[in-house]
Amino acid sequence: MLNIKISNCNNIASATVNIAEESLNIYYATNGTGKSTIAKAINLAASSGNPSVLKPFGSSLNPSIEKPESINEVL
């Protein structure tokens, strides 16, 4: 199991996402709960992108994404 920690990204104050390796991981929830934000955050972290694009609107908090080194691409 891979653990990813996300904080201060769009509407997500703090989250830990568990992903099973070599498996299809599906997350479902109602609209506006942060599913796309989680995917964007993991993709940014994997590609060494700038997480500041996920900064919460009107906030001075900086987004933070912690992922295992073994994640280097997202499909």
All heavy atoms as a GROMACS GRO file, in nm:
protein
  546
    1MET      N    1   0.085  -0.117   0.000
    1MET     CA    2   0.000   0.000   0.000
    1MET      C    3   0.090   0.124   0.000
    1MET      O    4   0.183   0.134   0.079
    1MET     CB    5  -0.086  -0.004   0.125
    1MET     CG    6  -0.216   0.069   0.123
    1MET     SD    7  -0.329   0.041  -0.009
    1MET     CE    8  -0.434  -0.083   0.054
    2LEU      N    9   0.058   0.218  -0.087
    2LEU     CA   10   0.130   0.344  -0.094
    2LEU      C   11   0.048   0.453  -0.026
    2LEU      O   12  -0.073   0.463  -0.050
    2LEU     CB   13   0.156   0.383  -0.240
    2LEU     CG   14   0.235   0.285  -0.324
    2LEU    CD1   15   0.232   0.326  -0.470
    2LEU    CD2   16   0.377   0.276  -0.274
    3ASN      N   17   0.108   0.532   0.058
    3ASN     CA   18   0.040   0.639   0.130
    3ASN      C   19   0.082   0.773   0.073
    3ASN      O   20   0.202   0.800   0.059
    3ASN     CB   21   0.072   0.635   0.279
    3ASN     CG   22   0.020   0.511   0.345
    3ASN    OD1   23  -0.090   0.466   0.315
    3ASN    ND2   24   0.098   0.453   0.433
    4ILE      N   25  -0.015   0.857   0.042
    4ILE     CA   26   0.010   0.991  -0.009
    4ILE      C   27  -0.059   1.088   0.084
    4ILE      O   28  -0.177   1.072   0.118
    4ILE     CB   29  -0.044   1.006  -0.152
    4ILE    CG1   30   0.025   0.905  -0.242
    4ILE    CG2   31  -0.026   1.147  -0.203
    4ILE    CD1   32  -0.038   0.888  -0.377
    5LYS      N   33   0.016   1.190   0.129
    5LYS     CA   34  -0.040   1.292   0.218
    5LYS      C   35  -0.055   1.422   0.142
    5LYS      O   36   0.040   1.469   0.079
    5LYS     CB   37   0.050   1.311   0.340
    5LYS     CG   38   0.057   1.189   0.428
    5LYS     CD   39   0.147   1.212   0.547
    5LYS     CE   40   0.154   1.083   0.629
    5LYS     NZ   41   0.240   1.099   0.746
    6ILE      N   42  -0.174   1.478   0.147
    6ILE     CA   43  -0.207   1.601   0.076
    6ILE      C   44  -0.261   1.700   0.177
    6ILE      O   45  -0.344   1.665   0.261
    6ILE     CB   46  -0.314   1.573  -0.033
    6ILE    CG1   47  -0.263   1.471  -0.133
    6ILE    CG2   48  -0.356   1.702  -0.101
    6ILE    CD1   49  -0.369   1.420  -0.228
    7SER      N   50  -0.215   1.825   0.168
    7SER     CA   51  -0.271   1.927   0.256
    7SER      C   52  -0.274   2.062   0.184
    7SER      O   53  -0.190   2.090   0.099
    7SER     CB   54  -0.192   1.939   0.386
    7SER     OG   55  -0.058   1.971   0.362
    8ASN      N   56  -0.375   2.139   0.218
    8ASN     CA   57  -0.394   2.274   0.164
    8ASN      C   58  -0.400   2.277   0.012
    8ASN      O   59  -0.343   2.364  -0.052
    8ASN     CB   60  -0.284   2.368   0.213
    8ASN     CG   61  -0.274   2.371   0.363
    8ASN    OD1   62  -0.375   2.371   0.432
    8ASN    ND2   63  -0.153   2.369   0.415
    9CYS      N   64  -0.468   2.182  -0.047
    9CYS     CA   65  -0.486   2.176  -0.192
    9CYS      C   66  -0.634   2.199  -0.224
    9CYS      O   67  -0.718   2.115  -0.191
    9CYS     CB   68  -0.442   2.042  -0.249
    9CYS     SG   69  -0.265   2.014  -0.240
   10ASN      N   70  -0.664   2.312  -0.289
   10ASN     CA   71  -0.803   2.350  -0.321
   10ASN      C   72  -0.892   2.336  -0.198
   10ASN      O   73  -0.868   2.402  -0.099
   10ASN     CB   74  -0.856   2.270  -0.439
   10ASN     CG   75  -0.797   2.315  -0.571
   10ASN    OD1   76  -0.736   2.420  -0.580
   10ASN    ND2   77  -0.813   2.235  -0.674
   11ASN      N   78  -0.990   2.247  -0.202
   11ASN     CA   79  -1.082   2.235  -0.088
   11ASN      C   80  -1.039   2.128   0.012
   11ASN      O   81  -1.112   2.098   0.105
   11ASN     CB   82  -1.225   2.206  -0.136
   11ASN     CG   83  -1.236   2.074  -0.210
   11ASN    OD1   84  -1.140   2.029  -0.272
   11ASN    ND2   85  -1.352   2.012  -0.204
   12ILE      N   86  -0.921   2.069  -0.005
   12ILE     CA   87  -0.872   1.964   0.086
   12ILE      C   88  -0.777   2.026   0.188
   12ILE      O   89  -0.669   2.072   0.154
   12ILE     CB   90  -0.801   1.852   0.008
   12ILE    CG1   91  -0.899   1.786  -0.090
   12ILE    CG2   92  -0.742   1.750   0.103
   12ILE    CD1   93  -0.835   1.684  -0.182
   13ALA      N   94  -0.819   2.028   0.313
   13ALA     CA   95  -0.735   2.081   0.420
   13ALA      C   96  -0.625   1.981   0.454
   13ALA      O   97  -0.508   2.017   0.468
   13ALA     CB   98  -0.818   2.113   0.543
   14SER      N   99  -0.662   1.853   0.466
   14SER     CA  100  -0.566   1.749   0.499
   14SER      C  101  -0.626   1.613   0.461
   14SER      O  102  -0.743   1.587   0.491
   14SER     CB  103  -0.535   1.752   0.648
   14SER     OG  104  -0.445   1.649   0.682
   15ALA      N  105  -0.546   1.530   0.397
   15ALA     CA  106  -0.594   1.398   0.357
   15ALA      C  107  -0.477   1.301   0.344
   15ALA      O  108  -0.366   1.340   0.310
   15ALA     CB  109  -0.668   1.404   0.224
   16THR      N  110  -0.504   1.175   0.373
   16THR     CA  111  -0.411   1.067   0.346
   16THR      C  112  -0.482   0.969   0.254
   16THR      O  113  -0.591   0.922   0.286
   16THR     CB  114  -0.368   0.995   0.476
   16THR    OG1  115  -0.306   1.091   0.562
   16THR    CG2  116  -0.270   0.883   0.446
   17VAL      N  117  -0.421   0.944   0.138
   17VAL     CA  118  -0.479   0.856   0.039
   17VAL      C  119  -0.396   0.729   0.032
   17VAL      O  120  -0.273   0.736   0.020
   17VAL     CB  121  -0.484   0.924  -0.100
   17VAL    CG1  122  -0.544   0.833  -0.204
   17VAL    CG2  123  -0.560   1.056  -0.091
   18ASN      N  124  -0.460   0.616   0.040
   18ASN     CA  125  -0.391   0.487   0.029
   18ASN      C  126  -0.417   0.430  -0.110
   18ASN      O  127  -0.532   0.417  -0.150
   18ASN     CB  128  -0.442   0.389   0.135
   18ASN     CG  129  -0.415   0.440   0.274
   18ASN    OD1  130  -0.307   0.486   0.303
   18ASN    ND2  131  -0.516   0.433   0.358
   19ILE      N  132  -0.310   0.395  -0.180
   19ILE     CA  133  -0.321   0.342  -0.315
   19ILE      C  134  -0.256   0.204  -0.320
   19ILE      O  135  -0.142   0.188  -0.275
   19ILE     CB  136  -0.254   0.436  -0.417
   19ILE    CG1  137  -0.327   0.569  -0.419
   19ILE    CG2  138  -0.250   0.375  -0.555
   19ILE    CD1  139  -0.268   0.672  -0.512
   20ALA      N  140  -0.327   0.108  -0.377
   20ALA     CA  141  -0.272  -0.026  -0.393
   20ALA      C  142  -0.186  -0.029  -0.519
   20ALA      O  143  -0.230   0.015  -0.626
   20ALA     CB  144  -0.385  -0.128  -0.404
   21GLU      N  145  -0.065  -0.080  -0.508
   21GLU     CA  146   0.024  -0.090  -0.624
   21GLU      C  147  -0.026  -0.193  -0.724
   21GLU      O  148  -0.089  -0.292  -0.686
   21GLU     CB  149   0.164  -0.131  -0.578
   21GLU     CG  150   0.239  -0.023  -0.505
   21GLU     CD  151   0.381  -0.063  -0.476
   21GLU    OE1  152   0.466  -0.049  -0.565
   21GLU    OE2  153   0.404  -0.110  -0.362
   22GLU      N  154   0.002  -0.165  -0.851
   22GLU     CA  155  -0.032  -0.257  -0.960
   22GLU      C  156  -0.180  -0.292  -0.963
   22GLU      O  157  -0.219  -0.402  -0.999
   22GLU     CB  158   0.050  -0.386  -0.949
   22GLU     CG  159   0.200  -0.365  -0.946
   22GLU     CD  160   0.256  -0.313  -1.078
   22GLU    OE1  161   0.202  -0.348  -1.183
   22GLU    OE2  162   0.353  -0.236  -1.072
   23SER      N  163  -0.266  -0.197  -0.923
   23SER     CA  164  -0.411  -0.218  -0.921
   23SER      C  165  -0.482  -0.094  -0.970
   23SER      O  166  -0.428   0.016  -0.965
   23SER     CB  167  -0.459  -0.248  -0.778
   23SER     OG  168  -0.403  -0.365  -0.730
   24LEU      N  169  -0.605  -0.113  -1.013
   24LEU     CA  170  -0.690   0.000  -1.047
   24LEU      C  171  -0.750   0.051  -0.917
   24LEU      O  172  -0.816  -0.023  -0.844
   24LEU     CB  173  -0.801  -0.045  -1.144
   24LEU     CG  174  -0.903   0.060  -1.182
   24LEU    CD1  175  -0.836   0.175  -1.256
   24LEU    CD2  176  -1.012  -0.003  -1.267
   25ASN      N  177  -0.725   0.177  -0.887
   25ASN     CA  178  -0.777   0.240  -0.765
   25ASN      C  179  -0.889   0.335  -0.804
   25ASN      O  180  -0.866   0.428  -0.880
   25ASN     CB  181  -0.666   0.316  -0.694
   25ASN     CG  182  -0.563   0.222  -0.636
   25ASN    OD1  183  -0.573   0.184  -0.520
   25ASN    ND2  184  -0.465   0.184  -0.714
   26ILE      N  185  -1.008   0.312  -0.755
   26ILE     CA  186  -1.123   0.394  -0.788
   26ILE      C  187  -1.175   0.461  -0.662
   26ILE      O  188  -1.197   0.394  -0.560
   26ILE     CB  189  -1.235   0.309  -0.852
   26ILE    CG1  190  -1.185   0.246  -0.982
   26ILE    CG2  191  -1.360   0.394  -0.876
   26ILE    CD1  192  -1.282   0.149  -1.045
   27TYR      N  193  -1.191   0.592  -0.669
   27TYR     CA  194  -1.247   0.668  -0.558
   27TYR      C  195  -1.373   0.735  -0.608
   27TYR      O  196  -1.374   0.797  -0.714
   27TYR     CB  197  -1.147   0.772  -0.507
   27TYR     CG  198  -1.029   0.708  -0.438
   27TYR    CD1  199  -0.917   0.669  -0.510
   27TYR    CD2  200  -1.034   0.682  -0.303
   27TYR    CE1  201  -0.811   0.607  -0.447
   27TYR    CE2  202  -0.928   0.619  -0.240
   27TYR     CZ  203  -0.817   0.582  -0.313
   27TYR     OH  204  -0.713   0.520  -0.251
   28TYR      N  205  -1.481   0.722  -0.534
   28TYR     CA  206  -1.607   0.784  -0.574
   28TYR      C  207  -1.666   0.860  -0.457
   28TYR      O  208  -1.650   0.823  -0.341
   28TYR     CB  209  -1.706   0.680  -0.629
   28TYR     CG  210  -1.743   0.572  -0.529
   28TYR    CD1  211  -1.856   0.585  -0.449
   28TYR    CD2  212  -1.665   0.458  -0.516
   28TYR    CE1  213  -1.889   0.487  -0.358
   28TYR    CE2  214  -1.698   0.359  -0.425
   28TYR     CZ  215  -1.810   0.374  -0.347
   28TYR     OH  216  -1.842   0.277  -0.257
   29ALA      N  217  -1.728   0.970  -0.492
   29ALA     CA  218  -1.794   1.055  -0.392
   29ALA      C  219  -1.878   1.157  -0.467
   29ALA      O  220  -1.871   1.165  -0.590
   29ALA     CB  221  -1.690   1.124  -0.304
   30THR      N  222  -1.952   1.237  -0.396
   30THR     CA  223  -2.034   1.339  -0.460
   30THR      C  224  -1.945   1.447  -0.521
   30THR      O  225  -1.827   1.461  -0.485
   30THR     CB  226  -2.132   1.402  -0.360
   30THR    OG1  227  -2.057   1.460  -0.253
   30THR    CG2  228  -2.229   1.300  -0.305
   31ASN      N  229  -2.004   1.524  -0.611
   31ASN     CA  230  -1.930   1.632  -0.676
   31ASN      C  231  -1.882   1.734  -0.574
   31ASN      O  232  -1.949   1.764  -0.476
   31ASN     CB  233  -2.019   1.703  -0.779
   31ASN     CG  234  -2.050   1.614  -0.897
   31ASN    OD1  235  -1.979   1.516  -0.921
   31ASN    ND2  236  -2.154   1.648  -0.970
   32GLY      N  237  -1.761   1.787  -0.597
   32GLY     CA  238  -1.707   1.892  -0.511
   32GLY      C  239  -1.634   1.843  -0.388
   32GLY      O  240  -1.599   1.923  -0.302
   33THR      N  241  -1.610   1.713  -0.377
   33THR     CA  242  -1.544   1.661  -0.257
   33THR      C  243  -1.393   1.652  -0.270
   33THR      O  244  -1.325   1.624  -0.172
   33THR     CB  245  -1.601   1.524  -0.217
   33THR    OG1  246  -1.587   1.436  -0.328
   33THR    CG2  247  -1.746   1.534  -0.176
   34GLY      N  248  -1.338   1.671  -0.392
   34GLY     CA  249  -1.193   1.674  -0.408
   34GLY      C  250  -1.132   1.560  -0.485
   34GLY      O  251  -1.010   1.543  -0.484
   35LYS      N  252  -1.210   1.479  -0.553
   35LYS     CA  253  -1.154   1.366  -0.628
   35LYS      C  254  -1.056   1.412  -0.735
   35LYS      O  255  -0.946   1.359  -0.745
   35LYS     CB  256  -1.266   1.284  -0.693
   35LYS     CG  257  -1.366   1.224  -0.595
   35LYS     CD  258  -1.479   1.152  -0.666
   35LYS     CE  259  -1.558   1.236  -0.761
   35LYS     NZ  260  -1.644   1.338  -0.703
   36SER      N  261  -1.092   1.513  -0.812
   36SER     CA  262  -1.004   1.565  -0.916
   36SER      C  263  -0.881   1.632  -0.856
   36SER      O  264  -0.772   1.624  -0.910
   36SER     CB  265  -1.078   1.663  -1.006
   36SER     OG  266  -1.179   1.596  -1.078
   37THR      N  267  -0.900   1.699  -0.743
   37THR     CA  268  -0.787   1.764  -0.676
   37THR      C  269  -0.685   1.660  -0.631
   37THR      O  270  -0.565   1.680  -0.644
   37THR     CB  271  -0.836   1.846  -0.555
   37THR    OG1  272  -0.922   1.950  -0.603
   37THR    CG2  273  -0.721   1.907  -0.478
   38ILE      N  274  -0.731   1.547  -0.580
   38ILE     CA  275  -0.641   1.439  -0.539
   38ILE      C  276  -0.563   1.389  -0.659
   38ILE      O  277  -0.440   1.374  -0.653
   38ILE     CB  278  -0.719   1.325  -0.472
   38ILE    CG1  279  -0.772   1.370  -0.336
   38ILE    CG2  280  -0.632   1.201  -0.456
   38ILE    CD1  281  -0.871   1.276  -0.272
   39ALA      N  282  -0.630   1.366  -0.771
   39ALA     CA  283  -0.563   1.318  -0.892
   39ALA      C  284  -0.461   1.420  -0.942
   39ALA      O  285  -0.348   1.384  -0.978
   39ALA     CB  286  -0.666   1.288  -1.000
   40LYS      N  287  -0.498   1.549  -0.943
   40LYS     CA  288  -0.406   1.654  -0.988
   40LYS      C  289  -0.285   1.664  -0.895
   40LYS      O  290  -0.173   1.682  -0.940
   40LYS     CB  291  -0.478   1.789  -0.994
   40LYS     CG  292  -0.576   1.799  -1.108
   40LYS     CD  293  -0.651   1.931  -1.102
   40LYS     CE  294  -0.763   1.935  -1.203
   40LYS     NZ  295  -0.844   2.058  -1.191
   41ALA      N  296  -0.309   1.654  -0.764
   41ALA     CA  297  -0.199   1.663  -0.668
   41ALA      C  298  -0.100   1.548  -0.686
   41ALA      O  299   0.021   1.569  -0.687
   41ALA     CB  300  -0.255   1.663  -0.525
   42ILE      N  301  -0.151   1.426  -0.703
   42ILE     CA  302  -0.062   1.311  -0.723
   42ILE      C  303   0.014   1.327  -0.854
   42ILE      O  304   0.136   1.302  -0.859
   42ILE     CB  305  -0.142   1.180  -0.721
   42ILE    CG1  306  -0.202   1.156  -0.582
   42ILE    CG2  307  -0.054   1.061  -0.761
   42ILE    CD1  308  -0.304   1.044  -0.576
   43ASN      N  309  -0.054   1.372  -0.959
   43ASN     CA  310   0.012   1.392  -1.087
   43ASN      C  311   0.120   1.500  -1.078
   43ASN      O  312   0.230   1.483  -1.132
   43ASN     CB  313  -0.091   1.429  -1.194
   43ASN     CG  314  -0.036   1.419  -1.333
   43ASN    OD1  315   0.053   1.340  -1.359
   43ASN    ND2  316  -0.090   1.498  -1.422
   44LEU      N  317   0.092   1.610  -1.010
   44LEU     CA  318   0.192   1.716  -0.993
   44LEU      C  319   0.313   1.666  -0.915
   44LEU      O  320   0.428   1.696  -0.950
   44LEU     CB  321   0.131   1.836  -0.922
   44LEU     CG  322   0.047   1.930  -1.006
   44LEU    CD1  323  -0.027   2.029  -0.916
   44LEU    CD2  324   0.134   2.004  -1.104
   45ALA      N  325   0.288   1.591  -0.810
   45ALA     CA  326   0.399   1.539  -0.729
   45ALA      C  327   0.483   1.439  -0.809
   45ALA      O  328   0.605   1.438  -0.799
   45ALA     CB  329   0.346   1.473  -0.603
   46ALA      N  330   0.418   1.357  -0.890
   46ALA     CA  331   0.488   1.256  -0.969
   46ALA      C  332   0.572   1.320  -1.079
   46ALA      O  333   0.680   1.270  -1.113
   46ALA     CB  334   0.390   1.157  -1.030
   47SER      N  335   0.525   1.432  -1.134
   47SER     CA  336   0.596   1.496  -1.244
   47SER      C  337   0.684   1.612  -1.197
   47SER      O  338   0.733   1.689  -1.278
   47SER     CB  339   0.496   1.547  -1.348
   47SER     OG  340   0.416   1.650  -1.291
   48SER      N  341   0.700   1.627  -1.067
   48SER     CA  342   0.778   1.737  -1.008
   48SER      C  343   0.723   1.873  -1.050
   48SER      O  344   0.798   1.968  -1.070
   48SER     CB  345   0.927   1.725  -1.044
   48SER     OG  346   0.980   1.606  -0.995
   49GLY      N  347   0.592   1.880  -1.064
   49GLY     CA  348   0.526   2.007  -1.100
   49GLY      C  349   0.515   2.099  -0.979
   49GLY      O  350   0.551   2.064  -0.867
   50ASN      N  351   0.464   2.217  -1.004
   50ASN     CA  352   0.450   2.318  -0.900
   50ASN      C  353   0.312   2.306  -0.834
   50ASN      O  354   0.211   2.337  -0.896
   50ASN     CB  355   0.467   2.457  -0.961
   50ASN     CG  356   0.468   2.566  -0.857
   50ASN    OD1  357   0.448   2.542  -0.739
   50ASN    ND2  358   0.492   2.688  -0.902
   51PRO      N  359   0.306   2.263  -0.709
   51PRO     CA  360   0.176   2.244  -0.643
   51PRO      C  361   0.103   2.374  -0.612
   51PRO      O  362  -0.012   2.371  -0.573
   51PRO     CB  363   0.212   2.168  -0.515
   51PRO     CG  364   0.353   2.203  -0.488
   51PRO     CD  365   0.417   2.225  -0.624
   52SER      N  366   0.167   2.489  -0.632
   52SER     CA  367   0.101   2.616  -0.599
   52SER      C  368  -0.023   2.641  -0.683
   52SER      O  369  -0.106   2.724  -0.648
   52SER     CB  370   0.199   2.733  -0.611
   52SER     OG  371   0.237   2.750  -0.746
   53VAL      N  372  -0.039   2.569  -0.796
   53VAL     CA  373  -0.161   2.585  -0.877
   53VAL      C  374  -0.283   2.531  -0.803
   53VAL      O  375  -0.396   2.561  -0.841
   53VAL     CB  376  -0.147   2.517  -1.015
   53VAL    CG1  377  -0.038   2.580  -1.096
   53VAL    CG2  378  -0.127   2.368  -1.002
   54LEU      N  379  -0.262   2.453  -0.698
   54LEU     CA  380  -0.372   2.398  -0.618
   54LEU      C  381  -0.394   2.476  -0.488
   54LEU      O  382  -0.462   2.430  -0.398
   54LEU     CB  383  -0.344   2.251  -0.585
   54LEU     CG  384  -0.337   2.156  -0.703
   54LEU    CD1  385  -0.299   2.016  -0.657
   54LEU    CD2  386  -0.468   2.154  -0.779
   55LYS      N  387  -0.337   2.595  -0.480
   55LYS     CA  388  -0.351   2.677  -0.360
   55LYS      C  389  -0.498   2.712  -0.337
   55LYS      O  390  -0.568   2.751  -0.429
   55LYS     CB  391  -0.269   2.805  -0.377
   55LYS     CG  392  -0.254   2.888  -0.254
   55LYS     CD  393  -0.156   3.001  -0.279
   55LYS     CE  394  -0.119   3.067  -0.149
   55LYS     NZ  395  -0.012   3.164  -0.167
   56PRO      N  396  -0.546   2.696  -0.213
   56PRO     CA  397  -0.686   2.729  -0.185
   56PRO      C  398  -0.714   2.876  -0.216
   56PRO      O  399  -0.632   2.963  -0.190
   56PRO     CB  400  -0.700   2.704  -0.035
   56PRO     CG  401  -0.589   2.610  -0.001
   56PRO     CD  402  -0.477   2.644  -0.095
   57PHE      N  403  -0.832   2.902  -0.274
   57PHE     CA  404  -0.870   3.038  -0.312
   57PHE      C  405  -0.870   3.130  -0.191
   57PHE      O  406  -0.930   3.100  -0.088
   57PHE     CB  407  -1.009   3.036  -0.377
   57PHE     CG  408  -1.055   3.172  -0.421
   57PHE    CD1  409  -1.001   3.231  -0.534
   57PHE    CD2  410  -1.150   3.240  -0.349
   57PHE    CE1  411  -1.042   3.356  -0.575
   57PHE    CE2  412  -1.193   3.365  -0.389
   57PHE     CZ  413  -1.138   3.424  -0.503
   58GLY      N  414  -0.802   3.244  -0.204
   58GLY     CA  415  -0.800   3.344  -0.099
   58GLY      C  416  -0.721   3.305   0.025
   58GLY      O  417  -0.737   3.364   0.129
   59SER      N  418  -0.635   3.204   0.015
   59SER     CA  419  -0.559   3.156   0.131
   59SER      C  420  -0.410   3.184   0.114
   59SER      O  421  -0.359   3.188   0.003
   59SER     CB  422  -0.580   3.006   0.147
   59SER     OG  423  -0.500   2.956   0.252
   60SER      N  424  -0.342   3.201   0.224
   60SER     CA  425  -0.196   3.219   0.220
   60SER      C  426  -0.124   3.088   0.246
   60SER      O  427  -0.001   3.084   0.246
   60SER     CB  428  -0.154   3.324   0.322
   60SER     OG  429  -0.188   3.280   0.453
   61LEU      N  430  -0.199   2.980   0.269
   61LEU     CA  431  -0.139   2.849   0.294
   61LEU      C  432  -0.081   2.790   0.166
   61LEU      O  433  -0.142   2.802   0.060
   61LEU     CB  434  -0.242   2.754   0.354
   61LEU     CG  435  -0.304   2.795   0.486
   61LEU    CD1  436  -0.418   2.701   0.522
   61LEU    CD2  437  -0.199   2.795   0.595
   62ASN      N  438   0.034   2.726   0.177
   62ASN     CA  439   0.096   2.662   0.062
   62ASN      C  440   0.058   2.515   0.055
   62ASN      O  441   0.063   2.445   0.156
   62ASN     CB  442   0.248   2.675   0.067
   62ASN     CG  443   0.293   2.817   0.047
   62ASN    OD1  444   0.238   2.889  -0.036
   62ASN    ND2  445   0.392   2.860   0.123
   63PRO      N  446   0.022   2.466  -0.064
   63PRO     CA  447  -0.012   2.324  -0.080
   63PRO      C  448   0.109   2.236  -0.051
   63PRO      O  449   0.224   2.273  -0.078
   63PRO     CB  450  -0.053   2.313  -0.226
   63PRO     CG  451  -0.088   2.450  -0.268
   63PRO     CD  452   0.000   2.540  -0.188
   64SER      N  453   0.082   2.118   0.002
   64SER     CA  454   0.187   2.021   0.033
   64SER      C  455   0.142   1.882  -0.012
   64SER      O  456   0.029   1.842   0.014
   64SER     CB  457   0.214   2.021   0.183
   64SER     OG  458   0.299   1.916   0.219
   65ILE      N  459   0.232   1.812  -0.083
   65ILE     CA  460   0.202   1.678  -0.130
   65ILE      C  461   0.323   1.590  -0.098
   65ILE      O  462   0.433   1.618  -0.144
   65ILE     CB  463   0.176   1.677  -0.282
   65ILE    CG1  464   0.069   1.780  -0.318
   65ILE    CG2  465   0.138   1.538  -0.330
   65ILE    CD1  466   0.073   1.826  -0.462
   66GLU      N  467   0.302   1.486  -0.018
   66GLU     CA  468   0.407   1.391   0.015
   66GLU      C  469   0.372   1.257  -0.044
   66GLU      O  470   0.264   1.204  -0.018
   66GLU     CB  471   0.421   1.378   0.166
   66GLU     CG  472   0.462   1.504   0.237
   66GLU     CD  473   0.464   1.486   0.387
   66GLU    OE1  474   0.492   1.374   0.435
   66GLU    OE2  475   0.436   1.584   0.457
   67LYS      N  476   0.462   1.202  -0.127
   67LYS     CA  477   0.437   1.073  -0.192
   67LYS      C  478   0.562   0.988  -0.184
   67LYS      O  479   0.673   1.039  -0.171
   67LYS     CB  480   0.397   1.094  -0.337
   67LYS     CG  481   0.509   1.155  -0.420
   67LYS     CD  482   0.492   1.121  -0.565
   67LYS     CE  483   0.614   1.158  -0.645
   67LYS     NZ  484   0.724   1.068  -0.636
   68PRO      N  485   0.545   0.857  -0.196
   68PRO     CA  486   0.662   0.768  -0.200
   68PRO      C  487   0.742   0.792  -0.329
   68PRO      O  488   0.687   0.829  -0.432
   68PRO     CB  489   0.601   0.628  -0.202
   68PRO     CG  490   0.460   0.644  -0.157
   68PRO     CD  491   0.419   0.783  -0.194
   69GLU      N  492   0.871   0.771  -0.321
   69GLU     CA  493   0.959   0.789  -0.438
   69GLU      C  494   0.922   0.695  -0.552
   69GLU      O  495   0.951   0.724  -0.669
   69GLU     CB  496   1.105   0.767  -0.397
   69GLU     CG  497   1.160   0.875  -0.307
   69GLU     CD  498   1.168   1.010  -0.375
   69GLU    OE1  499   1.201   1.015  -0.496
   69GLU    OE2  500   1.138   1.110  -0.309
   70SER      N  501   0.858   0.584  -0.523
   70SER     CA  502   0.827   0.486  -0.626
   70SER      C  503   0.718   0.533  -0.722
   70SER      O  504   0.703   0.478  -0.830
   70SER     CB  505   0.785   0.354  -0.562
   70SER     OG  506   0.669   0.372  -0.483
   71ILE      N  507   0.645   0.638  -0.687
   71ILE     CA  508   0.543   0.692  -0.778
   71ILE      C  509   0.609   0.795  -0.866
   71ILE      O  510   0.650   0.901  -0.820
   71ILE     CB  511   0.425   0.755  -0.702
   71ILE    CG1  512   0.355   0.653  -0.616
   71ILE    CG2  513   0.328   0.820  -0.799
   71ILE    CD1  514   0.244   0.710  -0.531
   72ASN      N  515   0.621   0.763  -0.996
   72ASN     CA  516   0.683   0.859  -1.086
   72ASN      C  517   0.598   0.888  -1.209
   72ASN      O  518   0.639   0.960  -1.298
   72ASN     CB  519   0.823   0.813  -1.128
   72ASN     CG  520   0.823   0.674  -1.185
   72ASN    OD1  521   0.721   0.623  -1.226
   72ASN    ND2  522   0.938   0.610  -1.185
   73GLU      N  523   0.479   0.829  -1.217
   73GLU     CA  524   0.385   0.862  -1.323
   73GLU      C  525   0.242   0.825  -1.281
   73GLU      O  526   0.222   0.739  -1.197
   73GLU     CB  527   0.420   0.792  -1.454
   73GLU     CG  528   0.399   0.644  -1.454
   73GLU     CD  529   0.430   0.580  -1.589
   73GLU    OE1  530   0.411   0.647  -1.693
   73GLU    OE2  531   0.473   0.466  -1.589
   74VAL      N  532   0.148   0.897  -1.340
   74VAL     CA  533   0.008   0.873  -1.310
   74VAL      C  534  -0.064   0.857  -1.442
   74VAL      O  535  -0.044   0.934  -1.536
   74VAL     CB  536  -0.052   0.992  -1.232
   74VAL    CG1  537  -0.201   0.972  -1.207
   74VAL    CG2  538   0.021   1.013  -1.101
   75LEU      N  539  -0.147   0.754  -1.453
   75LEU     CA  540  -0.225   0.733  -1.575
   75LEU      C  541  -0.367   0.783  -1.555
   75LEU      O  542  -0.422   0.773  -1.450
   75LEU     CB  543  -0.229   0.584  -1.611
   75LEU     CG  544  -0.094   0.519  -1.639
   75LEU    CD1  545  -0.114   0.371  -1.661
   75LEU    CD2  546  -0.032   0.582  -1.760
   0.00000   0.00000   0.00000
